[in-house]
Amino acid sequence: MANDGTDQQQLVDDDIAYSDEPAWSPDGTQIAYSRGQRNDDGHWFSHIYVINADGTGRTKMSKGDVRDALPVWSPDGSQIAFQRLSGSGRNDDGTFIDADRAIFILDNDGGKPVSISEGGAWEQAPAWSPDGTQIAYVAYTTVELVDADGQNRRTISGGAYWNGGVTWSPDGRRVAFVRGDVSESAIVVAHVTDAREAVVADVPGAASWPRWSPDGDLIAFTNEVSDGDQKLSDIYVTGTGPAALVGTDCRPRGVNGTTAGFPIPDWFAASTGTLRLAILFMDFPDVQATHSTREEAERGLPFMEEYLETVSYGRFDLEIVAHHEWLRAEKPSQELLGETSLGLSLAHEAGMHAVWLADPDVDFSQFDAVMTIFPSTHFGGGNAGGFVTADDKTVPHSRTNTVAHDEPVAFADAQPWGDVAAHELAHNLGLLDLYPYDATAHERPSARQGYEWVGVEWGRMNLWSWFMAPEADERRRLLWRFPSGGTNTGSATYLNPQEMLAWSRWQLGWLDETQIECVEAAETVVELSPIAQPDRGVAMAAVRTGPHEVIVIESRRVLGYDVATEYRSSNGGRTTFPHLLEEGVIVYTVDTLVHSGDLPMRIAGDDGDGQVDDFPVLTVGESVTVQGYTITLTADDGSTHTVSIVRN
């Protein structure tokens, strides 16, 4: 139709399908759109079509059991980008199995669509750059850029609303996107080549689909606000404003959800002050606990409480309220816990089942988080994620003991799980996993003759590094003593400095600004107090090296949870395991736009495979160069480590 509303023409007439999301070709002769209909089983699928502007020449451009949507033309009209939802099959209700949404491109003259995104993060809403060389899109909560051939993928900003869309400025230098959620949101303008971004509009409700004016001075967007049972949608226009330089602030924005950045989203439990945690215990018809809930609680709750309160320097008060009853599930364990990769979705279902069973006797409105614990005689590990709602309150939820043992064990031989519980509750506070979900990322070759691999697991969120050490390394020597009076020697191949990383403590508000040295100068000297007991000294030095990258330096001493631990084996042997082979400083990098399980933090010297040259603590005189900076430990007076930081 014409701009004045006259001369309306219907181009597509499909009473058994829907036609949606029309997009004009750059020369105005064609329209691309998505067309959806139900298959023989009644399940929806959709494909991309192109039709001439006069209604002739309708052409089907994609096919298969997929849901293709949001077609957009390249500036020269030769290609169409779109988002595709697909899977390995469908459930009975039509839901895709192993569902994934990715960005595809097809040539306008036909051919098979080609994926240009990695999948796995629900990539959607593609947008071509004005010169046609790049595509921007939203991947879960980050804004991504990729070359039109699928190469050179990079993240330019985080905290994006997953369904808000993204658009390029006419000059191709900036993108606009939505940050926030359905309750309140903002239109953000970000430069694509550096760290500059600015919020140009704050609105209540869900903003979406920003679009630039041709001159680049204005942005139009839709905003939807709920008013009782009604949803009111309006169109707004805002100026684009100057995109302010982020500068040297050492707190880059992170992704939504568990994050390595700032701020931690406010839907997580508060990490300062008092947190009231409801503890539920549940077993199953096929896995029934033979010990009491109080005995189970002693396996882990005291350690979890003491650990988190201690590493927070008293800024976090964990108030545990346990419902001492084995809640008997109405389904067998495999049906509720299953055998999935991390057991997350099914374990969450099991936890919600426990909340439902306990609801008659527990007032959940009085709690800030819920943890469900399963029998340690049959299960280990844990996971966190999702929320539970009861008594008109929704709170984050975690589970401990979710992965079945190969064989059940006697309760006396069951492993303590307080460290696991502390890890899972830290997820409820907003911290993410620092170990790789894909274990092949840390695969190691065979050790050289006379050497062996030693693993070091830093902090409670599990930042791993591996180094090859001589088998006769005296730093790792263990002396075993047995009840008979005999002794034996061995070597530690696993080290666990348990003190929470300084960066994580800063995220949670357990370190304040006076304890952080945010390095700006080309050459700086910093005196670091030990992270276990910093008092009012500087606990961490940070160097911002990019829009979302930071180098962190912290001091580690044999204090607190880095003190060696006495261990007793099942045969009665005793030894003392070291956590730190040497005192000094550790250096690691943070990328705040990397998601949980994808290695958002790495020990300096780790190229991504987890491998470093030696125990990764710098002692006096030692240096490491990372991301253009050389960090040297120049002195140690027994209470502080003096560090030189030089920009190369």
C-alpha positions, 0 to 999 in steps of 0.5 A: 500500500501507499504511505497514505494507506491507499492502494492496499494489495494482498500478495499472499492468500494462505488460509491454512498458514501464516505469513509474517515478518516481511522484508523489502529487498534493497531494490524494492522489487521483492519481499522476503517473509516467513511462512508457517503451517502445521505438519501432519502431526499438528506441529508448526514449522516455517520456511523463508519465501520470496515474492515479487512486489506485484504478487507474482513469482513466489519462491520457497527458499528453505525447507525441512522440519525447522522454524525459519524466521526473521529474514533480512536482505544483504545490502546488495540484495544477493543474500538473505540472513535468517534465524533457524530453530531446529533439533534432532527430532521432536517430542510428542508435543512437538518440541524440538529434541536438542533444540538449537537456534542459529543464524543462516544465510542463503543466496537469493538465487537458490542453494542450501542455507549455510550456518554462520553461527556456532549454535548452542546459545540461541542466536537470533535476530540477524542484522546486516552491516550497511556495507554487507561485510558483517552480521550482528545478532543476539546470542542469549545475552551478548551482542555478537558480530561475525563476518558474512562468511562466518569467520571472525566471530567476536563479542562486543557487549553483554547484558542484552535482552534475548528477544530485543533485537539489534540494529546497525547505525547508517554509518556502520560504526555502532549498533543499538540493542536492548538491555534489561528484561520484561520489567524494565529495559534500556536502549543501548548504543555500542561502538563496534570497534572499542569499549564505548557504549551509552544508554540512550533511553531507560523505560519501564517494561520490555523495549524491543526492535530498535531501528535507526533513522536514515540520518542516524540521529534518532532511534525508534523502538517498541515498548510493551508494559503490562497493566494488570491483564493488559499489555500496552505497546507503544512506539517511542523515538529517542536520540542516539546520544554520544557513546561515552568512553568506558575508560579505565574502570576495572568492572566491565559489564558481564552477561546476564545470568551467572557472570564474571562481570558487573553487575550481578543481576538482581534476581540472584540472592543477595551476597551481603547481609543475611541470607536465609537458606531453606534446606530440604532432604529428599530420597526416592522409592528406589533409593531410600536413605538409611541414615538420619537427615541430621547425620546427612547435614553434618556431612556438609552444612557446617563447612558450607556456612563457615566457608562462605562467612569466612571468605566474605570477611563477615559481610555475608551471614548464612542462616541455615534452616533445615527441614529435618525429614527425608521427603520421599519422592513419588517417582524413582530416582532416574525419572527425576534425576536422570542421566543428563550431562549435568543433570540440570533440568531434571535435578531442578525438577526433582528439587521443585518436587521436594519443595512441593512435598515440603510446602505444607510444613514449610513457609517458603515466604521466609527464605531467600534461597532453597537447597535440596540435598539427596542421600550422599550414600548414592549420589555426589556432585551437585548443580544450581540454576532455576527458581522455585516458587512457593507461598507467593515467593520465588527464590533461586534453587540449588541441589547437592548430591545429584549424580549417581555413584557407580555403586552405593557406599556405606554412610561412614564412607560417603564423601563430605559435600560441604565444598560442593554445597558452597560452590552451588550456593555461590551460583545462587549468588551469581558466580559462574563455573570456571572449569570447562564443560567440554572436558576435551578443552583440557586434554593433556598429552602423556607426561614426559619420562620422569614427569607427571601432570599436576592439577591445581584447582583455584577457589570454590568456582574451580579455576583449573590449571595443569603443569608437568612436574618431576616425579621426585618434586620435593614440593609435592612429597607426602609422608603417609603414617599408618595405624601399624606404625609404618610409613610410606611416601608419595606425591600430590598430583592434585592441589586445591588452594580453596581461598575464593578468588579475589575477583569473585569476592569483588563481584560479590561485594566482599571487597570494597573499592579501597581494597582494589588497585585499578591500574591506569599508568604505564608503570605501577608498583602495588603492595598486595596483602594476602587475600585470605587476610587482607585487613584494610590493605590492597587485596587485588590489582586489576588492569583493564586491557579491553572492553571486557578483558581484565588482568587480575593479580592477588597475593596467596599465602599459607593462610586460611583455606590455603593451609595444608589439609590433613587427610585420612584414607579408608585404610587408616593412613594419614597424611597432610596435603599441601594446597600451595607449593609456594607463597607468592602472587597469582596472575589470571585473566578475566573475560566478562562476556564469556559464559559459564563453562567456556573459560571466562578466567584463565591462569596467566600462561594458559592458552586455553588448554589449561596447561602452564609451565609450573606451579602458577605462583610467582615468587620473588624475581619471577615475571609473567607477560600477558595481554601486553603487560609484564607483571613481576614480583619484586619483593616479599616482606612476609606480610605484603608482596610488592608487584611491578606492572609494566605496559609493554 
